[in-house]
Amino acid sequence: MFAIGTITANTTLAAKKTSKNSSLKTAEITQMSETVDKLTAKIYAGSLFSPEDNTNLINIKIKLDNQMLISPDPSLAPLYYKAGNLYKAREYKNEAIDCYQTILENFGDTALAPKALKELNLLGVKVNQPQANTITP
């Protein structure tokens, strides 16, 4: 496991480096998705993550979180879901929960929201679904 202080320091540093006017470009999102897919293949193969793999996963999560601060983009939902699955498989429960909750809170109208809800339930997180407003005559 990695130290929480390291994650916080890296997140803060990355947030400072990110301009408020910038956003992730399609090529960068594609590259992050390919990296997550490679890491997922390692999980399925039972392979160990190298220190570089761990760094890549952390950096992807930082970039996703920084983008969410600028502007939520529904195209990020699949990356959050895949990252959540990686964190869950690696037994980083809090990070997995964060990824799945981000989907519910920001992309609740996507097809991944019910899947994220299911994963949160499997992780033991009780999620209160907002109730639809009903108008009574």
C-alpha positions in Angstrom: 0.0 0.0 0.0 1.1 3.5 -0.6 1.1 6.3 2.1 -1.8 8.6 2.2 0.5 11.5 2.8 2.2 10.8 -0.5 -1.1 10.7 -2.4 -2.2 14.0 -0.8 1.1 15.7 -1.6 1.0 14.4 -5.2 -2.6 15.4 -5.6 -1.9 18.9 -4.3 1.1 19.3 -6.5 -0.8 18.1 -9.6 -3.7 20.4 -8.8 -1.3 23.4 -8.6 0.2 22.4 -11.9 -3.1 22.2 -13.7 -4.5 25.4 -15.1 -8.1 26.1 -14.4 -8.7 26.7 -18.1 -7.2 23.4 -19.2 -9.1 20.2 -19.8 -8.1 16.7 -20.7 -7.7 16.2 -24.5 -9.2 13.2 -26.3 -5.7 11.8 -27.0 -4.9 12.0 -23.3 -8.1 10.3 -22.3 -7.5 7.5 -24.8 -4.0 7.0 -23.5 -5.2 6.8 -19.9 -7.9 4.3 -21.0 -5.3 2.2 -22.7 -3.1 2.3 -19.6 -6.0 1.3 -17.4 -6.8 -1.6 -19.8 -3.2 -2.8 -19.6 -3.3 -2.7 -15.8 -6.7 -4.5 -15.8 -5.1 -7.3 -18.0 -2.4 -7.6 -15.3 -5.0 -8.1 -12.6 -6.7 -10.8 -14.7 -3.4 -12.5 -15.3 -2.5 -12.5 -11.7 0.6 -10.4 -12.3 2.1 -8.0 -9.9 2.1 -4.3 -10.4 5.5 -2.7 -10.8 6.2 0.6 -9.1 5.7 2.2 -12.5 2.2 0.6 -12.7 1.3 2.0 -9.3 2.5 5.4 -10.3 0.5 5.3 -13.6 -2.7 4.4 -11.7 -2.2 7.1 -9.2 -1.4 9.7 -11.9 -4.6 8.7 -13.8 -6.7 9.2 -10.7 -5.1 12.5 -10.1 -5.8 13.7 -13.6 -9.4 12.5 -13.5 -10.0 14.3 -10.2 -8.3 17.5 -11.4 -10.6 17.4 -14.5 -13.6 17.0 -12.3 -12.6 20.2 -10.5 -12.6 22.0 -13.8 -15.7 20.5 -15.5 -17.3 17.1 -15.1 -17.2 15.3 -18.5 -19.4 12.2 -19.0 -16.7 10.6 -21.1 -14.7 10.2 -17.9 -17.2 7.9 -16.3 -15.8 4.7 -18.0 -12.3 5.6 -16.7 -13.6 6.1 -13.2 -15.4 2.8 -13.3 -12.3 0.9 -14.6 -10.1 2.6 -12.1 -12.6 1.7 -9.3 -12.4 -1.9 -10.5 -8.6 -1.9 -10.4 -8.6 -0.4 -6.9 -11.1 -2.9 -5.7 -9.1 -5.8 -7.1 -6.0 -4.4 -5.4 -8.0 -4.1 -2.2 -7.7 -0.3 -2.0 -11.3 -0.1 -0.8 -11.4 3.7 -0.1 -10.1 4.6 -3.5 -12.5 2.2 -5.2 -15.4 3.7 -3.3 -14.3 7.2 -4.3 -14.3 6.2 -8.0 -17.7 4.6 -7.8 -19.2 7.5 -5.8 -17.9 10.0 -8.3 -19.9 8.2 -11.0 -23.1 8.3 -9.0 -22.7 11.9 -7.9 -21.6 13.3 -11.3 -22.7 10.8 -14.0 -25.9 9.4 -12.5 -27.6 9.4 -15.8 -25.0 7.2 -17.5 -25.3 3.4 -18.0 -22.4 3.0 -15.5 -24.3 4.5 -12.6 -26.3 1.3 -11.8 -23.0 -0.7 -12.0 -21.2 1.7 -9.7 -24.1 1.4 -7.3 -23.9 -2.4 -7.3 -20.1 -2.2 -6.7 -20.6 0.2 -3.8 -23.2 -2.2 -2.3 -20.7 -5.1 -2.7 -18.1 -3.0 -0.8 -20.6 -2.5 2.0 -21.5 1.1 1.3 -25.1 2.0 1.9 -26.2 4.5 -0.8 -29.3 6.5 -0.4 -31.0 7.0 -3.8 -32.6 10.3 -4.3 -36.4 10.0 -4.5 -38.2 11.3 -7.5 -40.3 14.4 -6.9 -43.9 13.6 -7.2 -46.7 16.1 -7.6 -49.9 15.3 -5.9 -53.1 16.8 -7.3 
